[in-house]
C-alpha cells in the first residue's frame, strides 16, 4: 500500500516502521475499497502516523483504548493545536473515522424515545398490509417520533395520554406559523397512529376520534413557485466546468424541464434513459406509477456530459451519486440542498424553496403557453385535474387585463 502512495524510499520506510502497521494498513485497504482517491489516502496515512506519535500508541498495548479516549478528546480541543480550523476539522475527521473503524472509540447511540418498538410495528404494518409508500411511512413516523419525544420530555406515557395532550402538541405547529395544510397533514398522521395504537391496546380506546385536523378549503393556498426569470438565473449558477456544477446542472435540467419531484430524480437509474428512442422513464413513488417522457436534446446532452466527465466509475445503477467516498446514491435531501443552496446565493427568498418550487414553475409555464389543464396534469403525473386546477388562480396578469376592461357600455 505505501509503495503505491509514496515514491521516496525513506518515506515508505518511515510509514512501515511506525507502530500499529497492521491496523493502519487494514483501514487504508478499506478506504481504497470504497473508492477513496489516492491523494486522500496519502492524507489519511499521514494522519494515522501523526496520531500514533501524538498518543504514543504501541503494538500490543493493553491501554490503547484508554489512551485513545483520553488523548483524542484532549487533542481535539482548539487550544491544543496551532492550526487552521479547516485543517483541524479534516484531521479530526480522518482520525475519528479510523478509530471508530477499529473500535477504539465508543459508539454513542442517538437518544431515542421509549416507544421505538411501537413505531417500528406501526411502520411495518402500514407498509405490508395497507401498501403505504416508503415516503409516506417515513413522513408519518417522523411526526409520530416528534410526538413521543415531546411526551418523554414531559414524562408522560402513551397509555395515559388524553386528547388535551394531543391538542397541546398540535398547537405547537400553530405557534410556529405552519400553514393550515401542513397542520392538517401532521394531525392526520398522528390520528392514524393513535387509531392503530388504540387497536393494539397501547392507549385509551376511541382517542383517535377526538383528533380533529383543521379544515382545509379547496384552492385555499396559491403555489409560490419561481418566476421564469428566477429559474433562468438559477440554472445560470451551474455554468462552468466544476464537477459539482456539471452534476447540479443535470439535476436542475430534469427538475425544470419535466417538473419532477426530488424523489423521482434521486430514483433515476442508468437504464431509464433510452438513448436510441430518445425516451426517459420516470418512476413516480407518490402515485406509484411509471411515466414515459420524450428526452429533450438539452436534457440529454447535460446528462451525457455528467456521465462522461463527472459520474464516478461505480457499479451502482442509480444515476446521481455522491462525489466523495463512500460513493452512494444521492438522497432527496441532498437534491433539495443543491436547489436551496443556489437559491440562497441568488438572494431569492420569501417563496417556496426546494425542488417543488421548480415543479410549480414548470406547471405555470405550461399553462402560460396555452396547454389545457388535462395536458398539464398528465405531464406532471396528476391523477386528477383538481390537483392541477390550483395553478389557474396564479394567472394574475390575465385577471388584471379582464378587470381593466370597461364593461359599462355593454350593460
Secondary structure, DSSP 8 states (H G I E B T S, - for coil): -HHHH---HHHHHHHHHSS-HHHHHHHHHHHHHTT--HHHHHHHHHHHHHHHHHHT--TT-TTHHHHHHHHHHHHTSGGG--S-HHHHHHHHHHHHHHHHHHT-S--------TTHHHHHHHHHHHHHTS---HHHHHHHHHHHHHHHHHHHHTT--GGG--HHHHHHHHHHHHHTT--HHHHHHHHHHHHHHHHHHHHHTSS-TTGGGG-------TT-S------HHHHHHHHHTT-SS-HHHHHHHHHHHHHHHH---HHHHHT-BGGGEETTTTEEEEEETTTTEEEEEE--HHHHHHHHHHHHHTS---S--BS-B-SSSS--B--HHHHHHHHHHHHHHHT--SS--SHHHHHHHHHHHHHHTT--HHHHHHHHT-SSHHHHGGGGGG-HHHHHHHHTS--GGG-
